[in-house]
Amino acid sequence: MVVNPHRPTAQDREQLFALSLDMLCVAGLDGYFKRLNPAFETILGFTTEELLAAPFLEFVHPDDHDATLAEVARLAAGAQTIAFENRYRCQDGSYKWLLWTATPDPELPLLYAAARDITARKQDEAKIREQAALLNVATDAILVCDLVGQILFWNRGAEELYGWSATEALGQNGRSLLSPNATQAEFEQIQTHLLNQGQWQGELHQATKGQQRLIVASRWTVVRDADGQLKSILIVNTNITEKKQLETQFLRIQRLESIGTLAGGIAHDLNNILAPILSIAQLLPLKIPTADEQIQQLFELLQINARRGGELVKQILTFARGMESKNTVVQIRPIILDIQRILRETFPPNIELSVNIAPDLWTTYGDTTQLYQVLMNLCVNAKDAMPTGGRLEVLARNFEIDESYARMNLEAEVGQYLAITISDTGTGIPPMLLERIFEPFFTTKESQQGTGLGLPTAMTIVKKHSGFLKIYSEVGHGTQVRVFLPASTLQATASEQEMDLPMGQQELVLVVDDEAPIREITQQTLETYNYRVVTAEDGIEAIATYVQNQARVKVVLMDMMMPQMEGIMAIKTLRKINPQLQIVATSGLKVSDKISVAFEEGVKGFLLKPYTAEELITTLQGVLED
């Protein structure tokens, strides 16, 4: 059986023309519509008569006139139009986007055309472009990955944060690109949560194109298609690296504040322990004058280390609580030689140590303990930079800065300086890190090895001494740090030299302290220098003892921190009994408010434990002579 296909009749074509939802028309090359289907009236709102009465160009958006005329010219030349877009005015004054297909009649000056309203599509495209522009304006890194992690979208914020352009990033695996050190288990945990909850958020450690480490707050959201199937993953990453660094610094500062609080109590106890040790060390040579040279050297070593212990406690308080440091003329040579001895005893044998000090090295003015801290810290840093061994050199020279040098170094001033150079043959410091080494808490060491406070503290101390630091470093070759300190015009006093202390005239001194060793050794020291002594272990006993010996007591040595009755209350009571009584306050902790109150109550002097025999006798002599 053969079926003849139905051939469209003229009636079929007319019905199709009339019922089509697309806009169908016949137009002449004279610029007028010749025939329109009803869709024109439906879409544009004009009547057919209105559309036929005017040139069709009057309905075209002015910005599209030239393109429309050019397309008509192409049709007149015999070409066909496929997917030409322009805008037509509606009866209400708005415009609709139309997509045209047209063909010319080869025999007649007519054009047969069909147009489709694509206004909704154009609006969607504009919305998408607007959203894309907003994504690019966003400072957050926004990316879209498929279900296997391949990057499909990469905004400008991602380019700026990570350093890869969109061209470089698209098609790459997001995890391999941004989190190469992350484990498979970490991402499996994220994916499991994402599938169950539809979203995930947390912190990720990532890296940039330049291998800079980042911490980002990451938000992942599942994107589904119209059927509800998983399509892709939208990821928004915010750089919180600086915020996390500030949080870490804040926690460190809190810990330092806690250390400062603890340092006060610890310092008081340590000073009470060191006080009798130092006093005994100074008394032994006087009690055993016939001791041989070796024993005398041991006495001297005991004194030196007891003093250093006391200075170290003061330095802890200076750092933690901001106590005022004690400046004097300082000879750098003994400091360097002392550091050399310690380094030789503590550094590993694979580090060669060389020390070279100019014989005529000038003095400087400052705090001995703080300068000791600076040089020791720099030497330890140099050692840490040579984990497999190397050479550490300490060089101290006189250095005169002229105007030319000062102009090239803004921190320098014309004059005489001590230049102390500490050089190592270690790993060196990369240029990008060299700019940050003086930032508080910045460190390239492991968390258990460094706090990031050593170099900032050294810089602060050197600047406080009106000096400056210069650092030169080459990766793989080592680092050289030069410390410049202004030379002093004053002559240093020989601290190690024995001084002839004035002897007492049998004056009676009341020593008040809750620590028995301190009372005993202070009594022996005073008796050695021809003073008489009575003692009391707290404020209450001190008042009773003074009342019994009021006519004979010339000076009271009063500890400020004691149980039962504190020193301030005891001082006030004693001053009521005798307003002319001479009182010297002592304490293992220099708490400014208590000292101020003590002086307001008439205290004539203050001794910070552990004090030397020289400080004790000199202070008493000054009070008695006042």
C-alpha positions, 0 to 999 in steps of 0.5 A: 500500500502506497501512501501519498504525502500530503502537500501543503495547500495555500490554505494550509500556508495561510493558516500557518501564517496566521497561527504562528507565535513567531512574527512573520512578515513580507517587507519591501526593499523600499523600507515598508512592511507589505504583510504581517501576521497577527503575532506582530500586533500581539508582541508589539501592541501596534495595529497592523495598519499602524505598522504598515503605514510607516517605514519599519525603520521608525520602529527600530531602536535608534542605536540599531538603525545602522546595523539594520540598514546594513543587514537590509543591504546584504539581503538586497544583494542576495544574502540571507540573514540568520540570527540578526538581533535588533530592538523594536519599539512597542506601543507603550514605548518599551523595546523588545529584542527580536531575533531575525531570519530572512531571505530575499525573493530573487525575482521580486524586490521583497524580503520574507522574514521571521522574528522571535521575541528574545527579550526574556533571554536578553534580560536573563543574559544581562542578569547573568552578566551583572551577577558575573560582574558582582562576583568579579567585584567581590574581594572574596575568592569565588570559584565553582568546581565540578563533582571531581574538583575541576575548576569551572569558574574563577573570579577576579578575587580568586586571581588577586588572592591566589595569583593564578589568572582565570586562564591558568586556573580553569580546568585545574583540580582545585585541591591540587592547586590550592591545598597540595599539603592537605590529606585525602581524609580531610577532603573526604570529611568535607565531601561527606558533610557537604552531601549530607547537609548541602553546605560546609564551612570551616578553615583551610590552609592553602598556598598561593602561586608564589608559595605564600601560606594562607588561611581562608574561611571557606564556605562550600555550597552544593549547586543542583540542576532543574531535576535536583541532581548534583551539578557543581560546588560553589566555593567562597574563600575569605582570606583570614591570614592576618586575622589569625596572626593577630589572634595569635599575637593577642594570645601571646600578649596575654601570656606575656601579661600573665608572665608579667604578673607572675614575674613580680612574685617570682622576682621577690622570692628569687631576690630573697634567695639571692640576697644572702648568697651575694652577701655571703660571697662578699663576706667570705673573703673578709672572714677567710683572708688567708685563703689561697688564690684558687679559693679567692677565685671561687669567691669572686666567681660566686659574687659575679654569678650572684650579681648576674642572677640579681641583674637577670631578675631585674631584667625580667621585671624590666621586660615584663613590667617596664621597670626603669633600667640602670644606665652607667658607663659600660665596657663592652669587652668584659661582656663579649668575653663573658659571652665567649666563655658561655658559648664555648661551653654550650655551643656544639663542637661543629660551630667554630667561634672567633672573637676579635676585640680592638685593644683600645675599644671605647666605652658606651653608656647604657644598661649592662644587662640589656646590652648583654641580652642583645649580644647573647641573643644575636649569637644564639640566633647565629647558632640556630642559623647553622644547624649543621655547623659553621663559623661564628665571628664576633668583632668589636671595633671603634667606628667614626661616622662622618656626614657621608655615612650619616646621609646614607643611613638615616638612623646614624648621626655623625660621631664616634660609635662602637661597632659590634659585628656578629657574623655567621655562615648559616642558611641566610635570610630570604629578602622577602623575610628580611623586611619582617624580622623585626616584627614582634612575634614573627619567626621562621623557627619552629613554635617550640624554638622561638617566640619572635620577640628576640630581634624586636627586643634587641632592636628596641634596646639598641634604639633605647641606647641611641644606637642602630642595627644593620643586617646583611644576609645572603641565602646559603652564605650567611648573615652579618648583624652590626650593632652600632652604639654611641661611644661614651666620653666618660671613663668606666669605673672598674666594677671588679675593683675592691672598694674601701668601704667606710666603717661604722661607728658602732651605730645600732641598726634594726634589721627587719625581714621575714627571711631568716637567712637575709636577717642573719647575713645582713647582720654579719655584714653590718657587724663586719663593718663595725655596726651593731644590729638587732633584728625582727622578723615582721612589723609587729616585732619590729615595733616592739624591738624599737620601743625597747631600744628607741634611744639607741637605734639610729637606722631601721632597715625595713623589708616592704613585704612581710606577713603579719604587718607589712612594711608600710604600716610598720613604717607609719607606726615607727614614724608616729613614735619617732618622726625623726627616725631614719628608715631605709626600705628594702624589697625583692620587688621594686613596686613603684606605688609602694616605694612612692608611699614609703618615701612619702612616709619619710623613708630616706633610702631604698635597697633592691634585693639582692643588694651588695655589701657596697650598696648596703654600707653606702646607703646607710652612710648616706642616711646617717650623714643626712 
